[in-house]
Amino acid sequence: MTTTTPAAGPAPTAPLPALVVHCPTCGAPPGRLCTSHSGTRFRRHDVHQTRTKAYRAAST
């Protein structure tokens, strides 16, 4: 049986406001989860620090 991962990835486990901006570290577009381990795993609990910084810069 073959399974595929949806293009957007799994749903986050907690609200992640920083998802509204692009992630400079892994290249995740707005609305998509960050990835780790060379893009093989979604980060469902947090985002990269650089994405949080980009979100804060865009919000001010």
N, CA, C and O atoms as CSV, one atom per row, in Angstrom:
chain,resi,resn,atom,element,x,y,z
A,1,MET,N,N,0.831,-1.166,0.000
A,1,MET,CA,C,0.000,0.000,0.000
A,1,MET,C,C,0.883,1.237,0.000
A,1,MET,O,O,1.801,1.336,0.814
A,2,THR,N,N,0.627,2.174,-0.886
A,2,THR,CA,C,1.407,3.393,-0.993
A,2,THR,C,C,0.620,4.560,-0.422
A,2,THR,O,O,-0.564,4.728,-0.716
A,3,THR,N,N,1.291,5.368,0.399
A,3,THR,CA,C,0.651,6.564,0.927
A,3,THR,C,C,1.405,7.782,0.429
A,3,THR,O,O,2.599,7.708,0.138
A,4,THR,N,N,0.714,8.886,0.334
A,4,THR,CA,C,1.360,10.121,-0.069
A,4,THR,C,C,1.096,11.184,0.979
A,4,THR,O,O,0.079,11.153,1.671
A,5,THR,N,N,2.005,12.109,1.086
A,5,THR,CA,C,1.854,13.225,2.005
A,5,THR,C,C,1.195,14.366,1.264
A,5,THR,O,O,1.620,14.700,0.158
A,6,PRO,N,N,0.168,14.978,1.837
A,6,PRO,CA,C,-0.455,16.121,1.179
A,6,PRO,C,C,0.564,17.224,0.950
A,6,PRO,O,O,1.511,17.364,1.722
A,7,ALA,N,N,0.380,17.999,-0.093
A,7,ALA,CA,C,1.323,19.057,-0.432
A,7,ALA,C,C,1.497,20.049,0.701
A,7,ALA,O,O,2.596,20.571,0.891
A,8,ALA,N,N,0.457,20.322,1.452
A,8,ALA,CA,C,0.540,21.290,2.539
A,8,ALA,C,C,1.091,20.678,3.817
A,8,ALA,O,O,1.453,21.414,4.734
A,9,GLY,N,N,1.165,19.376,3.904
A,9,GLY,CA,C,1.663,18.723,5.094
A,9,GLY,C,C,0.574,18.546,6.127
A,9,GLY,O,O,-0.573,18.931,5.900
A,10,PRO,N,N,0.925,17.962,7.265
A,10,PRO,CA,C,-0.058,17.743,8.313
A,10,PRO,C,C,-0.449,19.063,8.968
A,10,PRO,O,O,0.219,20.080,8.785
A,11,ALA,N,N,-1.517,19.034,9.717
A,11,ALA,CA,C,-1.950,20.239,10.427
A,11,ALA,C,C,-1.036,20.475,11.622
A,11,ALA,O,O,-0.569,19.520,12.243
A,12,PRO,N,N,-0.779,21.737,11.949
A,12,PRO,CA,C,0.021,22.008,13.144
A,12,PRO,C,C,-0.722,21.568,14.399
A,12,PRO,O,O,-1.953,21.538,14.418
A,13,THR,N,N,0.017,21.230,15.436
A,13,THR,CA,C,-0.602,20.791,16.674
A,13,THR,C,C,-0.978,21.972,17.565
A,13,THR,O,O,-1.745,21.806,18.513
A,14,ALA,N,N,-0.458,23.148,17.278
A,14,ALA,CA,C,-0.762,24.360,18.043
A,14,ALA,C,C,-0.830,25.529,17.071
A,14,ALA,O,O,-0.279,25.450,15.974
A,15,PRO,N,N,-1.498,26.613,17.457
A,15,PRO,CA,C,-1.530,27.786,16.578
A,15,PRO,C,C,-0.108,28.316,16.343
A,15,PRO,O,O,0.647,28.529,17.291
A,16,LEU,N,N,0.234,28.519,15.105
A,16,LEU,CA,C,1.561,29.027,14.753
A,16,LEU,C,C,1.396,30.286,13.889
A,16,LEU,O,O,1.343,30.187,12.663
A,17,PRO,N,N,1.317,31.453,14.510
A,17,PRO,CA,C,1.078,32.677,13.758
A,17,PRO,C,C,2.150,32.952,12.697
A,17,PRO,O,O,1.866,33.596,11.688
A,18,ALA,N,N,3.367,32.474,12.914
A,18,ALA,CA,C,4.455,32.736,11.973
A,18,ALA,C,C,4.261,32.035,10.627
A,18,ALA,O,O,5.019,32.283,9.690
A,19,LEU,N,N,3.260,31.169,10.522
A,19,LEU,CA,C,3.023,30.482,9.252
A,19,LEU,C,C,2.567,31.434,8.141
A,19,LEU,O,O,2.516,31.039,6.976
A,20,VAL,N,N,2.240,32.665,8.484
A,20,VAL,CA,C,1.771,33.600,7.454
A,20,VAL,C,C,2.916,34.169,6.612
A,20,VAL,O,O,2.668,34.835,5.607
A,21,VAL,N,N,4.173,33.912,7.014
A,21,VAL,CA,C,5.323,34.404,6.245
A,21,VAL,C,C,6.159,33.236,5.720
A,21,VAL,O,O,6.062,32.118,6.224
A,22,HIS,N,N,6.967,33.503,4.721
A,22,HIS,CA,C,7.901,32.541,4.130
A,22,HIS,C,C,9.003,32.216,5.135
A,22,HIS,O,O,9.435,33.102,5.872
A,23,CYS,N,N,9.466,30.977,5.182
A,23,CYS,CA,C,10.565,30.598,6.081
A,23,CYS,C,C,11.898,30.721,5.353
A,23,CYS,O,O,12.139,30.018,4.372
A,24,PRO,N,N,12.765,31.615,5.833
A,24,PRO,CA,C,14.071,31.768,5.188
A,24,PRO,C,C,14.996,30.559,5.360
A,24,PRO,O,O,15.927,30.381,4.575
A,25,THR,N,N,14.754,29.736,6.367
A,25,THR,CA,C,15.643,28.600,6.629
A,25,THR,C,C,15.352,27.407,5.726
A,25,THR,O,O,16.255,26.893,5.065
A,26,CYS,N,N,14.099,26.967,5.694
A,26,CYS,CA,C,13.784,25.751,4.922
A,26,CYS,C,C,13.062,26.053,3.609
A,26,CYS,O,O,12.878,25.160,2.782
A,27,GLY,N,N,12.652,27.316,3.416
A,27,GLY,CA,C,11.993,27.691,2.168
A,27,GLY,C,C,10.503,27.405,2.128
A,27,GLY,O,O,9.886,27.510,1.069
A,28,ALA,N,N,9.912,27.044,3.265
A,28,ALA,CA,C,8.469,26.769,3.290
A,28,ALA,C,C,7.703,28.046,2.937
A,28,ALA,O,O,7.962,29.103,3.513
A,29,PRO,N,N,6.770,27.954,2.004
A,29,PRO,CA,C,5.987,29.139,1.645
A,29,PRO,C,C,4.965,29.473,2.733
A,29,PRO,O,O,4.699,28.643,3.602
A,30,PRO,N,N,4.395,30.669,2.695
A,30,PRO,CA,C,3.371,31.023,3.681
A,30,PRO,C,C,2.247,29.985,3.707
A,30,PRO,O,O,1.786,29.516,2.667
A,31,GLY,N,N,1.824,29.644,4.914
A,31,GLY,CA,C,0.746,28.676,5.081
A,31,GLY,C,C,1.194,27.236,5.182
A,31,GLY,O,O,0.395,26.368,5.533
A,32,ARG,N,N,2.451,26.959,4.884
A,32,ARG,CA,C,2.973,25.585,4.958
A,32,ARG,C,C,3.890,25.437,6.161
A,32,ARG,O,O,4.558,26.389,6.563
A,33,LEU,N,N,3.917,24.249,6.728
A,33,LEU,CA,C,4.772,23.976,7.871
A,33,LEU,C,C,6.245,23.980,7.483
A,33,LEU,O,O,6.600,23.674,6.345
A,34,CYS,N,N,7.093,24.330,8.440
A,34,CYS,CA,C,8.538,24.215,8.239
A,34,CYS,C,C,8.899,22.730,8.184
A,34,CYS,O,O,8.158,21.877,8.674
A,35,THR,N,N,10.036,22.448,7.587
A,35,THR,CA,C,10.524,21.072,7.560
A,35,THR,C,C,11.893,21.009,8.216
A,35,THR,O,O,12.613,22.005,8.285
A,36,SER,N,N,12.233,19.838,8.691
A,36,SER,CA,C,13.568,19.604,9.224
A,36,SER,C,C,14.110,18.327,8.615
A,36,SER,O,O,13.402,17.633,7.886
A,37,HIS,N,N,15.334,18.023,8.905
A,37,HIS,CA,C,15.990,16.826,8.371
A,37,HIS,C,C,15.972,16.830,6.843
A,37,HIS,O,O,15.527,15.872,6.211
A,38,SER,N,N,16.455,17.907,6.272
A,38,SER,CA,C,16.560,18.052,4.811
A,38,SER,C,C,15.205,17.938,4.114
A,38,SER,O,O,15.117,17.446,2.990
A,39,GLY,N,N,14.167,18.392,4.782
A,39,GLY,CA,C,12.846,18.401,4.162
A,39,GLY,C,C,12.069,17.112,4.272
A,39,GLY,O,O,11.022,16.971,3.639
A,40,THR,N,N,12.552,16.164,5.060
A,40,THR,CA,C,11.863,14.877,5.146
A,40,THR,C,C,10.822,14.813,6.256
A,40,THR,O,O,9.978,13.917,6.255
A,41,ARG,N,N,10.866,15.754,7.210
A,41,ARG,CA,C,9.909,15.740,8.318
A,41,ARG,C,C,9.327,17.130,8.521
A,41,ARG,O,O,10.043,18.130,8.475
A,42,PHE,N,N,8.020,17.179,8.747
A,42,PHE,CA,C,7.366,18.446,9.044
A,42,PHE,C,C,7.547,18.778,10.520
A,42,PHE,O,O,7.511,17.895,11.377
A,43,ARG,N,N,7.741,20.063,10.803
A,43,ARG,CA,C,7.819,20.554,12.187
A,43,ARG,C,C,6.413,20.965,12.589
A,43,ARG,O,O,5.970,22.058,12.235
A,44,ARG,N,N,5.708,20.125,13.313
A,44,ARG,CA,C,4.305,20.381,13.653
A,44,ARG,C,C,4.147,21.189,14.933
A,44,ARG,O,O,3.061,21.710,15.187
A,45,HIS,N,N,5.190,21.313,15.749
A,45,HIS,CA,C,5.075,21.962,17.046
A,45,HIS,C,C,5.686,23.353,17.086
A,45,HIS,O,O,5.389,24.131,17.993
A,46,ASP,N,N,6.528,23.677,16.128
A,46,ASP,CA,C,7.183,24.975,16.128
A,46,ASP,C,C,7.645,25.329,14.725
A,46,ASP,O,O,7.462,24.558,13.783
A,47,VAL,N,N,8.246,26.504,14.597
A,47,VAL,CA,C,8.814,26.939,13.319
A,47,VAL,C,C,10.271,27.332,13.571
A,47,VAL,O,O,10.687,27.476,14.720
A,48,HIS,N,N,11.043,27.505,12.499
A,48,HIS,CA,C,12.427,27.935,12.655
A,48,HIS,C,C,12.485,29.334,13.270
A,48,HIS,O,O,11.584,30.146,13.062
A,49,GLN,N,N,13.548,29.610,14.027
A,49,GLN,CA,C,13.715,30.917,14.660
A,49,GLN,C,C,13.743,32.042,13.632
A,49,GLN,O,O,13.242,33.136,13.892
A,50,THR,N,N,14.321,31.778,12.474
A,50,THR,CA,C,14.380,32.822,11.445
A,50,THR,C,C,12.990,33.170,10.922
A,50,THR,O,O,12.737,34.312,10.539
A,51,ARG,N,N,12.098,32.198,10.905
A,51,ARG,CA,C,10.725,32.472,10.466
A,51,ARG,C,C,9.997,33.319,11.505
A,51,ARG,O,O,9.238,34.223,11.155
A,52,THR,N,N,10.228,33.025,12.779
A,52,THR,CA,C,9.633,33.835,13.838
A,52,THR,C,C,10.138,35.271,13.745
A,52,THR,O,O,9.359,36.211,13.905
A,53,LYS,N,N,11.421,35.449,13.491
A,53,LYS,CA,C,11.986,36.795,13.343
A,53,LYS,C,C,11.379,37.507,12.140
A,53,LYS,O,O,11.071,38.697,12.214
A,54,ALA,N,N,11.207,36.799,11.046
A,54,ALA,CA,C,10.600,37.401,9.852
A,54,ALA,C,C,9.145,37.788,10.121
A,54,ALA,O,O,8.675,38.823,9.649
A,55,TYR,N,N,8.443,36.960,10.876
A,55,TYR,CA,C,7.046,37.272,11.231
A,55,TYR,C,C,6.982,38.525,12.098
A,55,TYR,O,O,6.148,39.402,11.872
A,56,ARG,N,N,7.865,38.605,13.091
A,56,ARG,CA,C,7.881,39.781,13.967
A,56,ARG,C,C,8.235,41.046,13.201
A,56,ARG,O,O,7.665,42.107,13.454
A,57,ALA,N,N,9.170,40.939,12.269
A,57,ALA,CA,C,9.557,42.102,11.452
A,57,ALA,C,C,8.411,42.545,10.562
A,57,ALA,O,O,8.213,43.744,10.362
A,58,ALA,N,N,7.654,41.601,10.024
A,58,ALA,CA,C,6.535,41.929,9.143
A,58,ALA,C,C,5.351,42.485,9.926
A,58,ALA,O,O,4.529,43.217,9.376
A,59,SER,N,N,5.264,42.139,11.203
A,59,SER,CA,C,4.131,42.562,12.029
A,59,SER,C,C,4.310,43.946,12.630
A,59,SER,O,O,3.359,44.531,13.149
A,60,THR,N,N,5.523,44.468,12.560
A,60,THR,CA,C,5.753,45.794,13.173
A,60,THR,C,C,5.781,46.895,12.150
A,60,THR,O,O,5.963,48.061,12.502
